[in-house]
Amino acid sequence: MAWCLLMLAKHPDVQQKARDEVMSVLGTSEPLTYENVDKLEYCSCVVKETLRYSRHKSWFRICFL
């Protein structure tokens, strides 16, 4: 989760696009449900990409540091 927050902070355009998606699905009063989470396709991609990226960084630290 920390990697995801760091990457979002470094890429404000991605952060804004993810926020826009959350706001369009949830609005200001819609509860967070499994059905709503399934609709967050871009946010899901952001998390998956962060997991992919952080896995390579961990491997690099183990092998080369």
For each residue, the residues with C-beta under 8 A, 3 or more apart:
1: 4 5
2: 5 6
3: 6 7 50 51 53 54 57
4: 1 7 8 46 47 50
5: 1 2 8 9
6: 2 3 9 10
7: 3 4 10 11 14 46 50 53
8: 4 5 11 12 14 15 18 46
9: 5 6 12 15
10: 6 7
11: 7 8 14 15
12: 8 9 15 16
13: 16 17
14: 7 8 11 17 18 46
15: 8 9 11 12 18 19
16: 12 13 19 20
17: 13 14 20 21 42
18: 8 14 15 21 22 42 43 46
19: 15 16 22 23
20: 16 17 23 24
21: 17 18 24 25 40 41 42 43
22: 18 19 25 26 40 43
23: 19 20 26 27 28
24: 20 21 27
25: 21 22 30 36 39 40
26: 22 23 30 31 32 36
27: 23 24 30
28: 23
29:
30: 25 26 27 36
31: 26 36
32: 26 36 37
33: 36 37
34: 37 38
35: 38 39
36: 25 26 30 31 32 33 39 40
37: 32 33 34 40
38: 34 35
39: 25 35 36
40: 21 22 25 36 37 43 44
41: 21 44 45
42: 17 18 21 45 46
43: 18 21 22 40 46 47
44: 40 41 47 48
45: 41 42 48 49
46: 4 7 8 14 18 42 43 49 50
47: 4 43 44 50 51
48: 44 45 51 52
49: 45 46 52 53
50: 3 4 7 46 47 53 54
51: 3 47 48 54 55
52: 48 49 55 56
53: 3 7 49 50 56 57
54: 3 50 51 57 58
55: 51 52 58 59
56: 52 53 59 60
57: 3 53 54 60 61
58: 54 55 61 62
59: 55 56 62 63
60: 56 57 63 64 65
61: 57 58 64 65
62: 58 59 65
63: 59 60
64: 60 61
65: 60 61 62
